[in-house]
Amino acid sequence: MTRRLVLVGVAVATLGCGSSVSEPAKAANQTKAATADAFLGSWNSVTPSYDFIRLSVASLSIQQGALGARLTLSGVALDGSARIDADSLIATLSVGGSSETNAILIARARDANTLTAQLRSAGGTPLSLTFVRP
């Protein structure tokens, strides 16, 4: 009797760990890689109370695939470099050419004309923003 229970337990464990069940789940969870074209250009914030924020993303001639980003708000410009990581644009920004990182912007293209972004500054609460093309 104990031997049968052990065999049933092993059979159930083997079926639960089979690759045929997990393969469709892996395919469904894969994210589509974004291209720089999805982020290049000028963007205006449409987030209530933050509609004065602007984002510009441009290709840099320094290196192929290198991107530059500028976030302007209330007369302050944050400039920095950006890169594509999977489905996101990640920009490391600083004020006035400083070498110290002041903020990180992570943006995802919702569609061809809309970005959802999160601005993270050191010690501050992340700010969620939505940008659209002008």
PyMOL commands that set and color helices and strands:
alter all, ss='L'
color gray80, all
select helices_A, chain A and resi 2-16+19-29+36-38
alter helices_A, ss='H'
color red, helices_A
select strands_A, chain A and resi 41-45+54-59+67-73+76-85+88-95+103-111+114-121+127-132
alter strands_A, ss='S'
color yellow, strands_A
deselect
rebuild
show_as cartoon
